[in-house]
């Protein structure tokens, strides 16, 4: 396997990683909204919501890191294919 093939595989992996983070971001956001509207009087669930908020922030940061690496890999592929 050469560098270009390796980079293309890595790019596919990053796409999957970004998509996985997005699924979690969407789920956490919906769960937080649901808790705020339906369970605001339940202290245990509010504690869970607060953990979800922390996880949401973390996943957004990790997704952005994955996007940055994705973009760097894509740039390398474009440079190699342009030659």
MODASUL-V456731 format. One record per residue. PSI is psi in whole degrees, -180 to 180 (NA if undefined). OMEGA is omega in whole degrees, -180 to 180 (* if undefined). BURIAL is 1 if it has 16 or more other ideal C-beta (glycine too) atoms within 10 Angstrom, else 0. Layout:
BEGIN
psi	omega	burial
PSI	OMEGA	BURIAL
PSI	OMEGA	BURIAL
END
This chain:
BEGIN
psi	omega	burial
133	180	0
177	-176	0
-43	-179	0
-45	178	0
-41	179	0
-43	178	0
-39	179	1
-40	176	1
-42	179	0
-38	179	1
-43	177	1
-41	179	0
-41	179	0
-38	177	1
-43	178	0
-41	179	0
-46	179	1
-43	179	1
-42	178	0
-44	177	0
-39	-178	1
-39	177	0
-47	179	0
-42	179	1
-46	179	1
-45	-180	0
-44	-180	0
-42	-180	1
-45	180	0
-40	180	0
-42	178	1
-45	179	1
-43	-180	0
-44	179	0
-43	-180	1
-34	-177	0
-31	-172	0
-18	-173	0
26	-175	0
-18	-180	0
4	-177	0
104	-175	0
-37	180	0
-39	-180	0
-33	175	0
-39	176	0
-42	176	0
-43	178	0
-43	180	1
-37	176	0
-39	177	0
-39	178	1
-44	177	0
-43	179	0
-38	178	1
-48	179	1
-43	180	0
-44	-179	0
-35	177	1
-42	178	0
-46	-180	0
-36	177	1
-42	179	1
-40	176	0
-44	179	0
-37	178	1
-42	179	0
-47	179	0
-40	176	1
-48	-178	1
-39	179	0
-43	178	0
-44	-180	1
-39	178	1
-44	179	0
-43	179	0
-47	180	1
-42	179	0
-42	-178	0
-37	-179	0
-21	-180	0
-15	-177	0
NA	*	0
END
